Amino acid sequence: MVELGFDLRSADEKKINEWVGLAADAKTIRWHRLDNMAATPSSGSHPQAGMIIVPCSMGTLGAIASGAGTNLIHRAADVTLKEGRKLVLVPRETPYNAIHLENMLKLSRAGAQIVAASPGFYHRPQTIEALVDHLCFRILDQFGIPHSTATRWKGE
């Protein structure tokens, strides 16, 4: 979580839950080591609604597109697509080269949703936090998760 200045290695579960807005004792979020290919998200029999990878580096995007995953994120994304579940990828790098675009197209055709971390300005954000919130709301929309509608387009 370099982008937000949050070090997951030193945080305890209670602090992480509070940071994402959950009750301190919530059991919603589970943490797995990146090299734990036997973790539950690596199996199609593990029930889950889908997966969001944010931020998604072009390296991760390319590994998922190739089907040659070497870590738990790659494997879990592959399983998510294999099981027909929603996979949302939020690339952070720009500009895109032809390889990036081809990988995004390949994944889109395989059922993934690409939600680029490109800010919207029609809601007239006044702070960086408002831009980040808007992106988060757009990601939550992909799963139908309720949130503030403060940045929704309201028409003329």
RAMO-V350740 format. One record per backbone hydrogen bond with DSSP energy under -1.0 kcal/mol. NH is the residue of the N-H (numbers start at 0). CO is the residue of the C=O. Records with the same first field share a line. If there is no record, write none. Layout:
NH: CO, CO
//
This chain:
4: 1
5: 0
15: 11
16: 12
17: 13
18: 14
19: 15
20: 17
21: 16
25: 22
35: 32
36: 34
38: 35
41: 38
42: 39
45: 42
50: 85
52: 87
55: 89
60: 56
61: 57
62: 58
63: 59
64: 60
65: 61
67: 62
71: 33
74: 70
75: 71
76: 72
77: 73
78: 74
79: 75
80: 76
81: 77
82: 78
83: 80
84: 79
85: 48
87: 50
88: 112
89: 52
100: 96
101: 97
102: 98
103: 99
104: 100
105: 101
106: 102
107: 103
108: 104
109: 105
110: 107
111: 106
112: 86
114: 88
116: 90
117: 115
123: 120
130: 126
131: 127
132: 128
133: 129
134: 130
135: 131
136: 132
137: 133
138: 134
139: 135
140: 136
142: 139
143: 140
144: 139
151: 148
//
